[in-house]
Amino acid sequence: MYNSFFEPSFGWTFHILPVLVILMFIVVLTVFVVSFIKGIRQWNQNNHSPRLTVDATIVAKRTDISHSSGHHNHPTGTHTGGHTSTSYFVTFQVQSGDRIEFHVSGSEYGLLAEGDYGDLSFQGTRYLGFVRK
């Protein structure tokens, strides 16, 4: 007697594959929509925050380099193809001792040095400028 129960069958994988593709699409779309909504919410919150100018000292600078996917990595560790972008951040310490980090442009980053003291202008999480005293 022939029993098909023990015969390997991969037919079910062809039925579940479209479901997995749809689920992955929904997950990616949800992440995109949530990120978009958070960005709009932060932009709106910044617009409704007061513009402040306070005495501050630059206590740290850092960069964040990100690589988008492109070609594969070489065995030497070098990255080929794709796109590389650098984000610049500066941390200020205000008179109360609180520290605030802002994303700044590359040109602004190059003009600022740790230990500089001056007037920091910002609106919410939005950096507006820094003038040395």
N, C-alpha and C positions, 0 to 999 in steps of 0.2 A: 504494500500500500504506500502511496506517495503522500508525504506530509509537507506542505509548502510552508509550514510554520518555521521550520529550521533552515529554509532556503534564504540566503541573504537577499534582501530587497532594498533598493535605494529609491524607490518610487516616491516615498513620503518626502524626501528631500526636495523634490521638484514642486511639491505642494506648499512646503513651508518657506521656500525661498522668496516668493513674492511678499509674504507676510513680513519677513525679516527686512526686506528692502523698504517696505512702507513704514515699518517701525523706526528704522534708522533715519529715514527722511523726516519723520515727525520729530524725532529727538533733535536733529540738526536744526530744523525750522524753529523749534521751541527755544533752543539756546540762542539763536539769532534774534528772535522776537524779544526775549527777556533782556538780552544785552542792549538792544535798541531802546526798549522802554526805560531801562536804568540810565542810559545816556541822556535821554530826553528829560527824565526826572532830575538828574544832576544839573543839567543845563538850566532848567527852569528854577531850581533851587538857588543856583548861583545868581541868576538874574534878579531874584527877589532878596538876595542878601545885600547888606550895606557895603559900600566901598570903604575899606579901612586903610589907614596908613599908620604904621607903628614903628618904633625903634626896634631894630633887629640886627643880629650878628649872623653871618654865614658860618655854620659849624661843620657842614659836610657837603660834598658834591659826589654824584655817582652817575654812571651811565648804565643803560640796559640795552644790550645788543641782541636783536632777534633775527633769525634766519628763516626765510620762507622756503618751502620745499622747492627744489629744482632738480638738479642732477644729483647723483649719489656722491657720497663722501669718498675721497681717495684714501688709500691705506696710510698716506702720510698725515692724515688728519685735516687736510685742507678741504674747504667747501667749494664746490664748483657750481656755477649756474644759480638759478633762483635769485632771490633779492635779500639784501641785508639792510636793516634799518636800525638806527640808534636813537634811543630816547634819553633825554637829559633831565636830571633831577637835582634840585638844590634844597638843602635843609637849613632853615633859619631858626634861630632861638630868639624869642622875644623877652622883654624885661621880666615877665612873670616866671621865666624858666621853661615855659612850654616850647616845644619844637614843632615846626610845621614844614612839611616837604611839599614842594611844588614842581610840576612839570614845566620846564622852560625850553625855549628854542636853543638850537646849537650855538647861534651867534651870541645870545645872552649868556649862555653857559661859559663861553670862552672869555667873556668880560668879567665874570665874577670870580673871586678868590676866597678861599677859606680865611676867616678872620676879618673880612670886610665888615664895617659897621655903617649903618645908614637907615634910611626910611624904606620900609617894605610896604608896598601897596598891593592889596588883594581884595577879591570879592568872592566869598565862599571858598571854594577850592580852586578858583581861577587866579593865577598869578598875573598881576598887572604891571609890576616893575619894582626896581630897586635903585635908589639913589644914594651913593656914598656921602657921608658927612665929613 
